[in-house]
Amino acid sequence: MVKISRLLRNSAAGAAGIFSGLILYSKFKGRPESHPIPPFFTHKKHYIFAHRGGMALRPELTKLAFDTAQDYEVDGFETDVRVTRDEQLIVFHDAEVDRTTNGSGKVSEHRLDEIQRLDAGYHFKDINNDTPYRNHPDAKVMTFDELLETYPEMLINVDLKDHPDSMEGQIAPELIYESIVSHNAQNRVLVTSFYQEQIRRFNEISLGTVAIGASEEEVTVGLTKFFTGLGNMFEVQANTFQMPTTYHNIPLTSQRLISWLNSRNIVPGYYGVNSIDLMSDLFNKGVHTVVTDRPDLAFQYRQNQVQK
């Protein structure tokens, strides 16, 4: 037992020494080279994106939602895509159609024509618990091609949702790149994914011509190094971090963190920003992009800025 205790103490001391050495090395080590900021982020800032088209106001990811968000003068849409059974790329969040439509089953089990016959406004409820958008002609699932064609002036933040090991996930990066190029939309689309493998695949195909967001893994590694004093050792791959404002009660909106991101040409973005005060606070700290469920707040925030 004494030998084990001594071994543990020695191991802890050794680990502490290594960690201290890493921090010291980080302070004197030159930063890894930062990527240039891609054209997607060089439009007039700050960006306010409607999350799933503004899911608090209209049925998510439908033309009805996107039209409403555009009327509120947002800068772009935060969207998701999945691949259908006949290998079509649709603007859809869940793996199954049950939650948002009157259909059932997996997206990957349905053809495009079957999905586009579904009522994507069926389950949406307003503040009075009514379902005002059932059978609405614009409460339909769109293809990604249709999204780019219908809103040629809007910025699009798109998340590849299919798992990289699935057949749909394996073909999604190439499908979306082909769609982006065919619409000459390289400078107005940002491609993200929860999965690092999907970001890697897409970037290999696009050769860096389209902006990419960090996967959850890359964000976690970057934040861990920042909070442990090893920020100079972080070698970023993505162009932007999109984060919640808190994670397990840890605030992620400090001026120090935002300044570090900007210093590394990692464009700081936050989602779940559903108050004007929070929007204002984040933009004042140097945040570039916020994503909100409430596009009406984007309009109100901008109106307030004009009146100042």
MOMOSUL-V323205 format. One record per backbone hydrogen bond with DSSP energy under -0.5 kcal/mol. NH is the residue of the N-H (numbers start at 1). CO is the residue of the C=O. E is the energy in kcal/mol with one decimal. If there is no record, write none. Layout:
nh=[NH/NH]
co=[CO/CO]
e=[E/E]
This chain:
nh=[5/6/7/8/9/10/11/12/13/14/15/16/17/18/19/20/21/22/23/24/25/26/27/28/29/32/41/42/47/49/50/51/51/52/53/54/55/56/57/58/61/62/63/63/64/66/67/68/69/70/71/72/73/74/75/76/77/78/79/79/81/82/84/85/85/87/90/90/91/92/92/97/101/102/107/109/110/115/116/117/117/118/120/120/121/122/123/126/129/134/136/139/140/142/144/147/148/149/150/151/152/154/155/156/157/158/158/159/160/160/161/161/162/166/169/170/171/172/173/175/176/177/178/179/180/181/182/183/184/185/188/189/190/191/192/192/194/199/200/201/202/203/204/205/206/207/208/209/211/211/213/214/216/217/219/220/221/222/223/224/225/226/227/228/229/230/231/233/234/235/236/239/240/241/243/243/247/250/251/252/258/259/260/261/262/263/264/264/265/266/267/267/269/270/271/272/273/274/279/280/281/282/283/284/285/286/287/288/289/290/291/292/295/297/298/299/300/301/302/303/304/305/306/307/308/308]
co=[1/2/3/4/5/6/7/8/9/10/11/12/13/14/15/16/17/18/19/20/21/22/23/24/25/232/38/39/288/290/76/49/292/78/50/51/51/293/54/54/52/59/138/140/138/62/63/64/65/66/67/68/70/69/48/48/155/50/77/157/159/90/88/107/110/84/82/88/142/80/90/105/97/119/95/106/107/111/112/113/114/115/118/139/139/119/100/130/126/131/133/136/138/61/89/143/144/145/146/147/149/151/75/188/77/156/190/79/158/192/81/159/81/163/163/166/167/168/169/171/172/173/174/175/176/177/178/179/181/180/185/185/156/211/158/190/160/195/196/197/198/199/200/201/202/203/203/206/186/189/191/240/194/194/215/216/217/218/219/220/221/222/223/224/226/225/225/230/231/233/234/212/212/267/241/269/250/247/249/245/254/255/256/257/258/259/260/261/262/261/239/265/241/289/243/291/291/272/275/276/277/278/279/280/281/283/282/268/268/47/270/49/293/294/294/295/296/297/298/299/300/301/302/303/304/305]
e=[-2.6/-2.6/-2.4/-2.6/-2.5/-2.7/-2.5/-2.7/-2.7/-2.4/-2.7/-2.6/-2.3/-2.5/-2.8/-2.7/-2.4/-2.3/-2.3/-2.4/-2.7/-2.8/-2.0/-1.3/-1.8/-0.7/-1.7/-2.0/-2.7/-2.8/-2.2/-0.7/-3.5/-1.9/-2.1/-2.2/-1.9/-1.6/-1.8/-1.7/-2.8/-0.9/-0.6/-0.7/-1.9/-2.5/-2.9/-1.6/-2.5/-2.4/-2.1/-1.2/-1.8/-1.5/-2.3/-1.1/-2.2/-2.5/-0.6/-3.7/-2.3/-2.0/-2.4/-0.7/-2.8/-1.8/-3.0/-0.7/-3.0/-0.9/-1.1/-2.6/-1.6/-0.5/-2.8/-1.4/-1.8/-2.0/-2.5/-0.5/-0.7/-1.3/-0.9/-2.1/-0.5/-1.1/-0.5/-2.0/-2.2/-1.1/-1.7/-1.8/-1.2/-0.6/-2.4/-1.8/-2.1/-2.3/-2.7/-1.7/-0.5/-1.3/-1.9/-2.9/-3.0/-0.6/-3.1/-1.7/-0.5/-2.8/-1.9/-0.8/-0.5/-1.6/-0.6/-2.0/-1.3/-1.6/-0.7/-2.3/-2.6/-1.8/-2.5/-1.9/-2.5/-2.6/-2.4/-1.1/-1.8/-2.8/-1.7/-0.6/-2.9/-2.5/-3.0/-0.5/-0.5/-1.5/-2.5/-2.5/-2.5/-2.5/-2.0/-1.8/-3.0/-1.6/-0.7/-1.5/-0.6/-0.7/-2.4/-2.2/-1.1/-0.5/-2.3/-2.5/-2.4/-2.6/-2.8/-2.3/-2.3/-2.2/-2.9/-1.3/-1.5/-3.1/-0.5/-2.1/-1.4/-0.5/-0.8/-2.8/-0.8/-1.7/-0.5/-2.4/-2.2/-1.7/-0.7/-3.1/-2.3/-2.6/-2.0/-2.5/-2.3/-2.3/-1.2/-0.7/-1.5/-2.8/-2.5/-0.8/-2.1/-2.1/-2.2/-0.7/-2.3/-1.1/-2.1/-2.6/-2.4/-2.6/-2.6/-2.3/-1.2/-1.2/-2.3/-2.0/-1.7/-2.1/-2.4/-2.8/-0.6/-1.5/-0.9/-1.6/-2.1/-2.9/-2.2/-2.3/-2.3/-1.9/-1.9/-1.7/-0.7/-0.6]
